[in-house]
Amino acid sequence: MRPKKPGTTGEGDLFRARLDQIINLKHELVQLGGKVDWDWIDREIAPLYSDKGRPAVASRFVIGLLLLKHI
C-alpha cells in the first residue's frame, strides 16, 4: 500500500517543541530537503506499491536514512 500522508491539525502542542525550533534551518541537508521535489518522487514510485498489505514507509524517510548511512 502507498504511504499515508501525514495530517496536521493546525493546533500547537504546548509541551512539545516544533522541529523547526530544534534544528538549524541553514544547514545544507535542510536546504537540500526543501529543494527536492518529493511529490514527483512519490508519483514515480507509486506503481511499485501493492494494493494489499500494510502502508509503506514514506519515501522521504527512506531517502533520509540512505543519506545518513552514506554520510
Secondary structure, 3 states (H helix, E strand, C coil): CCCCCCCCCCCCCCCCCCHHHHCCCCCHHHHHHHHCCHHHHHHHHHHHCCCCCCCCCCHHHHHHHHHHHHC
